């Protein structure tokens, strides 16, 4: 019998969650950024708005190591005298981008889990049908062969997908770590931490 994914879930409030990590659907900007920030506010100066958006975009690129972005952060902080409000807007924009990406990934993990649960049920149903066919006085061996072939394919697919679950579950965690790293990097260049 193929084990159901719900037996592996760490968050028992959601039996479709296959990850070891507890399911946290949304993150809070306030838990990562200690200064007041109004994500809806925008500076009047179009150049500053563009600089905020550009820096936030660079920070949001997962393929770019944060160390590589540090000079851009330092230059922005220097140009704007470490203004906590502007740095907060940079973080808010990066937070919004990465948080939305993380939410989509969590939704995809849920879909993946439901697909695996459905496949496990299909495997169990095909096994039960095969047992029932074989229990008859004159089994339909063509049907048994067809069920056996389907079972083989379904089990291969199920097992291959299960191997990727650790990677899939790690992705939201990596995004959370990146957000915390961005917050810390920007906090380091705030002029008045007061």
Long-range contacts (C-beta under 8 A, 24 or more apart in sequence): 1-124, 1-127, 2-119, 2-120, 2-123, 2-124, 2-155, 2-158, 3-120, 4-117, 4-120, 5-113, 5-116, 5-117, 5-120, 6-117, 16-110, 16-113, 16-114, 16-117, 17-109, 17-110, 17-113, 18-109, 18-112, 18-113, 18-116, 18-165, 18-169, 19-109, 19-165, 19-168, 19-169, 20-169, 21-169, 21-172, 21-173, 23-106, 25-103, 25-106, 26-99, 26-103, 27-95, 27-99, 27-102, 27-176, 27-179, 29-91, 29-92, 29-95, 29-99, 32-91, 32-95, 32-179, 32-180, 32-183, 33-88, 33-91, 33-92, 33-95, 33-183, 33-186, 33-187, 34-187, 35-84, 35-85, 35-87, 35-88, 35-187, 35-190, 36-85, 36-88, 37-85, 37-88, 37-89, 37-91, 37-92, 39-89, 39-92, 39-93, 39-96, 41-85, 41-89, 42-89, 43-86, 43-89, 48-80, 48-86, 51-76, 51-79, 52-86, 52-89, 52-90, 52-93, 53-93, 55-90, 56-89, 56-90, 56-91, 56-92, 56-93, 56-94, 56-97, 57-93, 57-97, 59-90, 59-94, 59-182, 59-185, 60-93, 60-94, 60-97, 60-98, 62-174, 62-175, 62-178, 66-178, 66-181, 66-182, 66-185, 69-185, 70-185, 73-185, 73-186, 73-189, 74-189, 76-189, 77-189, 77-190, 77-191, 81-191, 82-189, 82-190, 82-191, 82-192, 83-191, 84-190, 84-191, 84-192, 84-193, 87-186, 87-187, 87-189, 87-190, 88-186, 90-186, 91-182, 91-183, 91-186, 94-179, 94-182, 95-179, 95-182, 98-175, 98-178, 98-179, 98-182, 99-175, 99-179, 101-175, 102-172, 102-175, 102-176, 105-168, 105-171, 105-172, 105-175, 106-172, 108-168, 109-168, 109-169, 109-172, 112-161, 112-165, 112-168, 115-161, 116-158, 116-161, 116-162, 119-154, 119-157, 119-158, 119-161, 120-158, 122-154, 123-151, 123-154, 123-155, 123-158, 126-150, 126-151, 126-154, 127-151
